[in-house]
Amino acid sequence: RILDFIVNHQQNNKNTPLTEKMIENELKKYLEFENRLSSTKNIDEKKKLLDDELFKIIDKSIEREKEFQKRFHIYKERKELFDKARIKDELERLLEKV
């Protein structure tokens, strides 16, 4: 989980350096979760804690996918504009030759 946090931060927050304090905070969250899980005796409560944690991970994954799709769409639009401009330039050069 900590490694995932570090990798995701580096991929998605290039303008914000990863600090030791950020890693410590993430580690604290993880340890708090582990403590709650180990202190819970009821199997249904444990299942609920695990489900909640899983849903958080899924939600983050969905958000990352949405962000990726948005960036990909922007890239695709820019590429299409670039391709159109390149084709237009090539056509103009050919017309000048004729």
C-alpha positions in Angstrom: 0.0 0.0 0.0 2.8 2.4 0.8 4.6 1.5 -2.3 1.4 2.1 -4.3 1.0 5.5 -2.7 4.6 6.5 -3.6 4.3 5.3 -7.2 0.9 7.0 -7.7 2.2 10.2 -6.2 5.1 10.2 -8.5 3.0 9.5 -11.6 0.2 11.9 -10.8 1.8 14.8 -8.9 4.9 15.7 -10.8 4.7 19.3 -9.5 4.5 18.3 -5.9 7.6 16.6 -4.4 7.0 13.6 -2.2 8.1 14.4 1.3 8.9 12.1 4.2 6.0 13.6 6.1 3.6 12.5 3.3 4.9 8.9 3.5 4.7 9.0 7.3 1.0 10.1 7.1 0.2 7.3 4.7 2.0 4.8 6.9 0.0 6.1 9.9 -3.3 5.5 8.0 -2.2 2.0 7.1 -1.2 1.2 10.7 -4.4 2.6 12.1 -6.3 0.4 9.7 -4.2 -2.7 10.7 -4.8 -1.9 14.4 -8.6 -1.6 13.9 -8.6 -4.8 11.9 -6.6 -6.8 14.5 -8.5 -5.4 17.5 -11.8 -6.3 15.9 -13.0 -9.8 17.1 -16.3 -10.0 15.2 -15.8 -11.5 11.7 -18.6 -9.4 10.2 -16.9 -6.2 11.5 -13.6 -7.4 10.0 -15.3 -8.1 6.7 -16.9 -4.6 6.7 -13.5 -3.0 7.4 -11.9 -4.9 4.6 -14.8 -4.1 2.3 -14.5 -0.4 3.1 -10.8 -0.4 2.4 -11.3 -2.2 -0.8 -14.0 0.3 -1.9 -11.6 3.1 -1.2 -9.0 1.5 -3.4 -11.5 0.9 -6.1 -12.8 4.5 -5.9 -9.2 5.8 -6.2 -8.6 3.5 -9.2 -11.8 4.7 -10.9 -10.7 8.4 -10.4 -7.3 7.6 -11.8 -8.9 5.9 -14.8 -11.2 8.9 -15.4 -8.2 11.3 -15.2 -6.3 9.0 -17.6 -9.2 9.0 -20.1 -9.5 12.8 -19.8 -5.7 13.2 -20.6 -5.9 10.7 -23.4 -8.9 12.5 -24.9 -6.9 15.8 -24.9 -3.9 14.1 -26.4 -6.0 12.5 -29.1 -7.6 15.9 -30.0 -4.2 17.6 -30.1 -2.8 14.8 -32.3 -5.8 15.2 -34.7 -5.2 19.0 -34.9 -1.5 18.4 -35.5 -2.2 15.8 -38.2 -4.7 18.2 -39.9 -2.2 21.0 -39.9 0.5 18.8 -41.2 -1.7 17.6 -44.1 -2.7 21.2 -44.8 0.9 22.2 -45.0 1.7 19.3 -47.3 -1.2 20.2 -49.6 -0.1 23.8 -49.8 3.4 22.8 -50.7 2.1 20.5 -53.4 -0.1 23.2 -54.8 2.8 25.6 -54.9 4.8 23.1 -57.0 1.9 22.8 -59.4 
